[in-house]
Amino acid sequence: MDRPVKTQFDLKTVMVAAICLAGVAGGSYMLYRDINATGRAGVGKPLVTVERKQAKVRRKAAGSYVWSNIEARSGLYRKDAIQTGSGSAAALKFEDGALLELSENSLVVIDDISNLALGTMQGSFIVRTKDGDRQISVGSDGKARVVTFPVRLVRPETLSVFYVPEKGRKDVRFAWQIRTEPASPALGRLLLQISSTKSFPVSGTRTVELPAGAAGEVREQLAGGRHFWRIVSREGGNQEALSQPSEFEVAEAAALRPVWPAGNKKIAMYERAGAVQFRWIAPENEDAEGGRHEIQVAGDASFSKIALSMPVEAGAASAMIEGLGFGDYHWRVRSRYGDISVASPAERFTVEKARAVAVELVYPEDGGSVEFRGGARLSWNCEVSGAEYLVEVAGPDGKTVELPRQKAGSLVMKDARMGAYKWKVSAFVGGQKAGESEPRAFSLYKTPLVLRAPANDEKIEFWDKPPGYEFKWESDEAVEKSGAVYKLEIAKDGLFKTPIVVRTLSAAVLPSDRIKLEQGTLFWRVSVVDQAGRLVKTSNVAKFLYRMHPELPAPEAVSPGVGSVFNLMEKPVPVLASWIEVKGAEKYEVVLVRAGDIEQDAGRAPAATGTKIIAKLQTNEAQHEFADLGPGRYVLTVRAIDRLGRPGAPSSPRQFGVTFGEVLAPPEIISPEVQ
């Protein structure tokens, strides 16, 4: 029943097919050159659709040298190539319904040139059309041979997959047609053969006798697995194939297995309705690829009310779902294979709110003025590593700009306009906003406002009342010409969170008698504010000390020397106490204490016992003489007294002694011994 051999393949579908079996790698360079020379990748309507596939099938677009995996329902364009490997197959469908079947180790190149000679091809493939089935083969001589089969297999289609419940069976409908044009010779007794292998062994083949007629249909119950079927004729002891074998599969509807989150896992998210990752494992076989799968998330284990759902691909293995608020959830994967639906076991998890991440702006300081030198640097700190940062900057025009996200903790603004800015930084962890900084303001100018007085670290100290002084700074053109004003701020902290003085001025000076300050370390700055109240320019921050004079320091004693001893037996003289003058002292308070008698025994050090104030007096000089001091041990202290009568710190105690000299040794008796 072989048809005459043709050297042209003239199907109505416009295509070129080149079937290359394994081992034809020697001609690969010419194949690439020919395909890539005139191909137009992905242009226009696809010429062919990958109707079904088995295992891994690869595609190479026209004009490319890269092969990639292709999925079912994908389109093929002119000069595209499709390749099957060992153990794989594909069925390509054309617009007119024709089906091209590729078995393993095949290569097809799609073209829209009709009546192309096949003299350079090797191998074979099956073309199924409404006119019948044909086998195209090319021998080593380069001549094409077309064999037309008298029986066309209609159902099940090649590489079809039927799904059944676990360990179930499928009622498969088999349909075929017998060619009438040209009329086929007597075919004998028709038989349907079904086998698990393409070789149809006698022991493993189910044979069903078919009714006579131009078309027919039977049903058979089949278990799971791969199946091949064909129509044969049997006359006497002879059997002859009337069709090429066609392959299909009966597969179990497999549920996917959830693996994350599972086991009451707690997931911390920084923001409500953040993204949660779900992961699952597909069955080891490829049956799950033919189903439609959907993740379902519910608030109860019975899934009576689905909170969120999302279609997924079995082979993707994971998916991110957004929109889950904080709370307890259950999730599963429901799969549908035709009219069969299966669901995976459910897993429970909890979404809870994570602690916000602290983001601290470092530079510029809040309210500071930055000198522009080709760029303005912004820097910040974050308590977590690996975060992404979104920097928002509001410029002089009032518009807020979001800069591209980055992982570095600083950036440089180039080509920035001079003027006032506000900025803040948000940290993102795992795509969620984890925290943000407090906003800060700064001004960007080539020449910032300069503060004149009080100078940085200057001291303003006074006695009974503050002296007259002025806050002064350099004037600015914006105030003089455009109606802007100065804003003077004085605070007890360098960030000006709670200013104690705020004044709006038109002149670059403020006398001290117009404000009242608290004593202590103070900070001040001046800004230029336009008529709309927007910050235009800011000075740097200066610090000064404003207070009443503190207590005077302790005088430093000069005489008498430490541990001095005055001998009354020699030449009685007054004891002179002196010290170094203390700046700001009006007078001095002198206290002399007698620390006790000095008991002197031969061979023993003197010891002081008892205390008594000998003198407590005030003097305007930095010295004082003490006369008529008797023997004893004395302690001297001095304090400076300021103009307000406040005594300062006492000097270190200075000790000295007054004696009659060394105790005389006992006399030695030299007269004869008393009788």
LUMDREN-22656 format. One record per residue (C-alpha): residue in one letter; x, y, z. Coordinates in steps of 0.001 Angstrom, whole numbers, padded with zeros to 6 digits, always signed. Layout:
REM LUMDREN-22656
AXYZ/...
END
This chain:
REM LUMDREN-22656
M+000000+000000+000000/D+002925+002304-000449/R+002245+005398-002462/P+004565+006268-005371/V+007766+008012-004275/K+007737+011796-004686/T+010707+014145-004854/Q+008612+017184-003851/F+006587+017744-000644/D+003640+019901-001707/L+001262+020114+001277/K-001145+023066+001282/T+000502+024182+004512/V+003551+026219+003574/M+006612+024828+005378/V+009991+023216+005107/A+010921+020394+007483/A+014429+019051+007882/I+014669+015963+010052/C+018144+015369+011432/L+018848+012248+013424/A+021535+012076+016073/G+024968+011991+014520/V+024373+014622+011801/A+026373+017249+013727/G+028858+017566+010888/G+026403+019673+008886/S+025450+021966+011782/Y+027457+024935+010540/M+025727+024935+007140/L+022366+024541+008905/Y+023003+027591+011075/R+024247+029627+008147/D+021247+028814+005997/I+018698+029351+008747/N+020153+032585+010037/A+020714+034128+006638/T+017126+035188+005891/G+015091+034434+009011/R+012837+037064+010651/A+012436+036078+014307/G+008959+036542+015785/V+007613+038677+012919/G+003938+038471+011985/K+001574+035659+012799/P+003060+032294+013897/L+003098+029708+011112/V+002996+026745+013507/T+001842+026087+017081/V+003392+023516+019396/E+000167+021650+020102/R+001661+019151+022551/K+005054+018053+023700/Q+006667+015294+025696/A+009760+015777+027887/K+012170+018532+026869/V+011783+020142+023469/R+014055+023009+022373/R+013574+025979+020044/K+016009+028278+018277/A+014663+031544+016904/A+015675+032754+013459/G+018789+034881+013564/S+019932+033346+016878/Y+022490+030727+017889/V+020850+030073+021282/W+018621+027083+021975/S+015990+027354+024736/N+013235+025100+026083/I+009796+025594+024540/E+006410+025020+026140/A+003153+023726+024710/R+000938+026296+022909/S+004034+028291+021871/G+004202+029701+018352/L+006905+029110+015724/Y+007835+031634+013028/R+009585+031514+009700/K+013105+030065+009951/D+012551+028975+013569/A+013999+025576+014414/I+012547+023006+016824/Q+014471+020007+018120/T+013599+016897+020095/G+016149+014882+022057/S+016297+011352+023286/G+012965+010254+024783/S+011107+013421+023751/A+008494+014192+021097/A+006375+017058+019812/A+003250+017656+017738/L+003157+020822+015614/K-000173+022134+014333/F-000587+024322+011222/E-003364+026813+010491/D-005311+024399+008279/G-005325+021719+010987/A-002450+019657+009623/L-000338+017980+012300/L+003387+017356+012082/E+004676+014738+014536/L+008323+014739+015590/S+009706+011705+017304/E+012913+011678+019345/N+016189+013078+017938/S+014491+015194+015273/L+015030+018700+013959/V+012519+020776+011988/V+013050+024163+010339/I+009885+026163+009586/D+009607+028113+006288/D+006899+029662+004130/I+008346+028528+000768/S+006088+026007-000962/N+007189+023129-003206/L+010735+023096-001754/A+012789+020100-002787/L+013785+017732+000012/G+016844+016305-001614/T+019165+017223+001249/M+017137+015695+004144/Q+017629+012506+006115/G+015283+010689+008519/S+011464+010625+008728/F+008404+012232+010328/I+004611+011934+010204/V+002202+014472+008689/R-001477+014068+009544/T-004010+016060+007488/K-007726+015816+006742/D-006784+014003+003523/G-004910+011279+005438/D-001647+010426+007133/R+001722+010447+005392/Q+005180+009371+006384/I+007988+011485+004905/S+011420+009899+004842/V+014660+010841+003141/G+017266+008244+002368/S+021026+008549+002208/D+020706+009299-001515/G+018844+012521-000687/K+015613+011426-002352/A+012364+011939-000496/R+009879+009124-000141/V+006234+009822+000783/V+004107+006926+002042/T+000353+007494+002289/F-001551+005337+004785/P-005074+004159+004036/V-006288+004774+007589/R-006234+008155+009331/L-006115+008132+013132/V-008520+010765+014503/R-008906+010201+018269/P-007028+010275+020603/E-004689+012848+019078/T-000964+012300+019200/L+000599+013084+022611/S-002815+013644+024208/V-002952+013288+027986/F-006018+011970+029858/Y-006200+012376+033618/V-007704+009987+036126/P-007917+009908+039937/E-005221+008015+041807/K-005146+004395+040586/G-008147+005114+038367/R-008893+004029+034788/K-009886+006102+031743/D-012600+005356+029218/V-010703+006297+026033/R-012560+006861+022771/F-010719+005624+019649/A-011833+007010+016259/W-010426+006558+012745/Q-011218+007168+009062/I-010476+005161+005909/R-009323+007105+002873/T-011787+007164+000013/E-009768+009291-002463/P-008079+007546-004018/A-009987+004412-003131/S-008069+001965-000981/P-007887-001718-001938/A-009626-004325+000175/L-008221-003972+003674/G-009286-007286+005169/R-010284-007617+008807/L-009540-004410+010772/L-008026-004572+014247/L-007220-001910+016852/Q-003974-002557+018700/I-003029-000836+021999/S+000364-001339+023601/S+002657+000252+026189/T+005545+000145+023706/K+005892+001244+020108/S+006976-002232+018992/F+003557-003780+019855/P+004795-007125+021239/V+002229-009953+021121/S+002263-010530+024864/G+001778-006875+025778/T-000685-005749+023087/R-004445-005475+023481/T-006238-006297+020215/V-009825-005224+019474/E-011712-006277+016346/L-013270-003275+014580/P-016523-002915+012638/A-016368-002488+008890/G-016978+000934+007345/A-015269+004127+006215/A-015109+005422+009787/G-015396+003874+013165/E-015244+004385+016915/V-014702+002147+019961/R-014094+002734+023670/E-011599+000988+025913/Q-010876+001237+029643/L-007151+001892+030182/A-004990+002151+033287/G-002403+004876+033823/G+000725+004982+031681/R+001980+005670+028136/H+000060+003971+025349/F+000540+003485+021603/W-002250+002580+019217/R-002644+001753+015539/I-004982+000109+013021/V-003857-003098+011315/S-005452-005539+008875/R-005246-009271+009334/E-005921-011765+006574/G-005232-015329+007404/G-001954-015389+009254/N-000686-012144+007752/Q-000874-008767+009490/E-000206-005387+007888/A-000100-001900+009514/L-002649+000497+007994/S-001502+003517+010048/Q+001513+004847+011856/P+001409+004389+015652/S+000099+007325+017646/E+001037+007939+021271/F-001048+009207+024211/E-000930+008993+027990/V-003293+008232+030847/A-001915+010121+033857/E-002908+010368+037490/A-004147+013795+038596/A-001302+014705+040960/A-001556+017229+043784/L+001362+019563+044465/R+002944+019416+047931/P+003261+022687+049919/V+006615+023120+051688/W+006719+026818+052735/P+005265+028308+054856/A+004400+025258+056922/G+004152+024037+060498/N+002553+027186+061963/K+005439+029265+060662/K+005465+032899+061813/I+006308+035379+059064/A+007284+038906+060109/M+006320+041670+057672/Y+007020+045366+057952/E+003853+046532+056276/R+000306+045286+055929/A-000519+043606+052615/G+003143+042803+051982/A+004371+039952+049793/V+004621+036381+051126/Q+006555+033689+049287/F+004900+030293+048803/R+006878+027216+047745/W+005783+023747+046688/I+007139+020524+045182/A+005694+019049+041992/P+005497+015273+041414/E+008615+013665+039988/N+006844+012862+036734/E+005629+015566+034369/D+001922+014890+034795/A+001425+018068+036845/E+002518+020211+033899/G-000753+019467+032115/G-002980+020715+034908/R-004128+024122+036036/H-002963+024957+039554/E-004067+027647+041972/I-002761+028687+045396/Q-005613+029291+047820/V-005245+031171+051114/A-008028+031217+053697/G-008580+032236+057284/D-010015+028840+058258/A-008957+025233+057770/S-012145+024394+055832/F-011432+027093+053225/S-015019+028254+053419/K-013930+031777+052523/I-010905+032221+050255/A-008946+035363+051181/L-006540+035266+048211/S-005883+032997+045260/M-003332+032965+042458/P-002783+030705+039396/V+000689+029129+039320/E+002754+026823+037149/A+003719+023510+038698/G+007324+023774+037539/A+007773+027308+038906/A+008128+025855+042442/S+007454+029235+044112/A+005331+032374+043878/M+004989+035707+045683/I+001492+036771+046750/E+000729+040284+047930/G-002230+041548+049924/L-002128+039435+053084/G-002740+041402+056259/F-001577+040442+059742/G-003244+037328+061150/D-003511+033504+061001/Y-003925+031712+057644/H-004200+028303+055966/W-003012+027624+052415/R-003113+024828+049851/V-002728+024220+046110/R-005839+023133+044190/S-005158+021453+040844/R-007579+020779+038011/Y-006906+018242+035259/G-009789+018433+032811/D-012876+017537+034850/I-010835+016188+037794/S-009956+018413+040743/V-007498+017556+043549/A-006198+019595+046484/S-002951+019391+048414/P-002807+019073+052215/A-003304+022462+053908/E-000568+024223+055873/R-000979+026886+058568/F+001065+030070+059063/T+000863+033461+060792/V+001724+036901+059435/E+002834+039289+062197/K+004135+042837+062193/A+007899+043269+062410/R+009584+046009+064445/A+010343+049069+062357/V+013967+049540+061315/A+015666+052715+062565/V+017099+054992+059869/E+019182+057971+061032/L+020164+060846+058778/V+023803+061828+059332/Y+024690+064629+056928/P+023743+067405+056307/E+022651+068371+059813/D+019064+069422+060206/G+018747+073061+059181/G+022367+073190+058079/S+023774+074994+055080/V+025910+073026+052645/E+028472+074626+050424/F+028034+073377+046859/R+031312+072169+045363/G+030143+070305+042283/G+027819+068120+044331/A+025996+067769+047633/R+026591+064619+049683/L+023781+062978+051664/S+024556+060176+054134/W+022603+058074+056633/N+022852+055040+058917/C+020578+051996+059229/E+020557+049351+061952/V+020206+046439+059488/S+022590+045424+056734/G+021611+044588+053165/A+018664+047007+053051/E+017692+049003+049984/Y+017157+052729+050389/L+014712+055107+048760/V+015762+058751+049076/E+013073+061414+048670/V+014234+064987+048104/A+012036+068103+047907/G+013882+070870+046042/P+013585+074656+045918/D+010615+074351+043531/G+008650+072382+046148/K+008493+069204+044037/T+009476+065896+045657/V+011684+063546+043634/E+012245+059859+044436/L+015799+058853+043575/P+016512+055313+042304/R+016769+052727+045062/Q+020281+051851+046166/K+022123+049769+048754/A+024821+052311+049641/G+024323+054542+052684/S+025203+057762+050896/L+024844+059550+047580/V+025976+062740+045872/M+023457+065111+044295/K+025044+066572+041178/D+023787+069479+039093/A+021525+070499+041980/R+019908+073924+042104/M+020876+076340+044838/G+018197+076764+047478/A+016382+075013+050305/Y+015797+071240+050443/K+013997+068694+052567/W+014890+065004+052464/K+014225+061667+054120/V+015306+058062+053601/S+013152+054892+053668/A+014679+051432+054174/F+013291+048381+052337/V+013973+044806+053435/G+012769+041972+051222/G+010864+044457+049083/Q+008878+045773+052093/K+009202+049216+053619/A+010899+048477+056943/G+011336+052000+058316/E+012033+055617+057485/S+013949+058531+058915/E+012621+061787+060255/P+012690+064464+057530/R+015463+067045+057577/A+015948+070422+055972/F+019123+071937+054604/S+020070+074683+052213/L+022460+074355+049322/Y+024453+077445+048431/K+027845+078356+047153/T+028041+081151+049763/P+026003+080338+052923/L+025086+082943+055520/V+028045+083809+057768/L+027487+084365+061486/R+029630+087137+062982/A+028788+087451+066685/P+028664+085760+069067/A+031434+083718+067465/N+031466+079946+067744/D+032553+078838+071280/E+032520+082436+072533/K+031890+083042+076277/I+029495+085773+077475/E+029908+085954+081264/F+028645+088630+083660/W+028325+089504+087385/D+025173+091217+088512/K+023513+091873+085130/P+024183+090827+081505/P+026308+093160+079419/G+024991+094700+076224/Y+025903+092739+073100/E+024464+091992+069626/F+023723+088998+067399/K+025225+089871+064004/W+025529+088129+060633/E+026253+088998+057024/S+023348+090455+055070/D+021832+088598+052085/E+020553+089877+048721/A+017309+087918+049027/V+016295+090008+052030/E+017431+093283+050564/K+015871+092832+047101/S+013108+090180+047079/G+011235+090789+050310/A+012582+087769+052181/V+013267+087972+055934/Y+015792+086594+058411/K+014741+083971+060929/L+016925+083921+064062/E+016729+080799+066237/I+018376+080171+069601/A+018090+076757+071277/K+019609+074666+074033/D+020266+071787+071586/G+022125+071732+068300/L+019142+070202+066444/F+016818+073086+067434/K+014034+070726+068470/T+012779+073203+071101/P+014031+076737+070295/I+013857+079202+073218/V+014057+082272+070962/V+012618+082722+067440/R+012647+086154+065836/T+011746+087343+062326/L+013929+090282+061280/S+014573+092466+058283/A+018020+093614+059492/A+021124+091462+059976/V+021429+092359+063683/L+019518+091807+066939/P+020469+093669+070185/S+020535+091515+073303/D+018129+093795+075209/R+015288+092604+072915/I+015502+088981+074055/K+015790+087080+077320/L+018115+084092+077426/E+018510+081226+079827/Q+021961+080635+081224/G+023997+077744+079840/T+025427+076515+076546/L+023282+077820+073685/F+023150+077320+069905/W+022073+079830+067285/R+021539+080034+063549/V+019969+082364+060996/S+017857+081377+057965/V+016494+083322+055026/V+012761+082691+054471/D+010910+083911+051390/Q+007468+085540+051344/A+005773+082130+051001/G+007451+080906+054177/R+009874+078588+052346/L+013413+078158+053589/V+015826+079773+051147/K+019168+079826+052876/T+020618+078805+056245/S+023769+079561+058167/N+025882+077038+059961/V+025173+076487+063655/A+027279+078411+066217/K+027616+077625+069913/F+028238+080102+072744/L+028293+080125+076550/Y+025971+082568+078328/R+026134+082667+082142/M+026945+084555+085327/H+030603+084270+086316/P+031173+081001+088139/E+032715+080797+091623/L+036321+081914+091719/P+038957+079207+091664/A+041039+078337+094709/P+044106+080525+095303/E+047475+078854+094896/A+049505+079193+098137/V+053105+080428+097997/S+054239+080638+101645/P+054821+079337+104180/G+056301+076329+102488/V+054768+072921+102968/G+055901+071494+106310/S+057851+074616+107307/V+058919+074927+111005/F+059579+078285+112695/N+061982+078272+115760/L+061118+080873+118434/M+064521+080384+120128/E+066314+081801+117179/K+064835+085093+116019/P+061114+085561+116550/V+059604+086845+113272/P+055986+087081+111994/V+054816+084156+109838/L+054029+085477+106321/A+051201+083768+104444/S+051048+084615+100662/W+049306+083336+097548/I+048904+084083+093852/E+046203+086642+093034/V+042920+085323+091584/K+041455+087239+088657/G+038116+088779+089612/A+038738+088580+093383/E+037658+091601+095426/K+039226+090258+098643/Y+040354+087040+100320/E+039214+085068+103340/V+042099+083676+105436/V+041582+080976+108085/L+044376+079787+110428/V+043738+076746+112609/R+045988+075531+115407/A+046012+071786+114953/G+047332+071010+118439/D+050378+071023+120717/I+053628+069499+119619/E+054886+067039+122194/Q+058629+066687+121824/D+060483+063865+123429/A+064053+062996+122664/G+064245+060497+119855/R+060518+060868+118938/A+058776+062746+116078/P+056431+065556+117131/A+052694+064747+117350/A+049765+067246+117136/T+046676+066947+119305/G+043469+069106+119466/T+042263+071880+117027/K+041428+075592+117482/I+040712+078478+115061/I+043400+081090+115707/A+042337+083610+113050/K+039550+084094+110458/L+039898+087337+108598/Q+039530+089076+105217/T+042189+091032+103393/N+042442+092937+100141/E+046025+091837+099616/A+047383+088535+098443/Q+049286+088103+101733/H+048969+088401+105519/E+051385+088312+108478/F+050710+086346+111645/A+052614+087570+114754/D+052955+086191+118281/L+052153+082618+117281/G+052925+080212+120080/P+054340+076745+119684/G+052099+074300+117854/R+051028+072774+114556/Y+049052+075122+112222/V+046890+074718+109063/L+046294+077646+106688/T+043511+077929+103996/V+042587+080872+101733/R+039446+081576+099591/A+038896+084331+097007/I+035700+086417+097326/D+034165+087949+094165/R+032357+091261+093788/L+029056+089656+094730/G+030506+088467+098034/R+030533+084834+096951/P+033499+082898+098378/G+035245+080639+095914/A+036857+077260+096369/P+039337+076957+099298/S+042997+076471+098655/S+044708+073234+099553/P+045470+073203+103304/R+049034+074429+103985/Q+050614+073027+107195/F+053494+074541+109178/G+054811+074390+112751/V+056155+076778+115467/T+058568+075418+118160/F+061256+076463+120690/G+063763+074296+118894/E+065153+070861+119739/V+064738+069581+123346/L+068042+069751+125229/A+069774+066458+125951/P+070088+065475+129637/P+073394+066603+131310/E+076152+064094+131959/I+077346+063958+135613/I+081117+064010+135797/S+081704+064373+139629/P+082902+061394+141664/E+080332+058905+142618/V+078294+059910+145637/Q+079448+058026+148700/
END
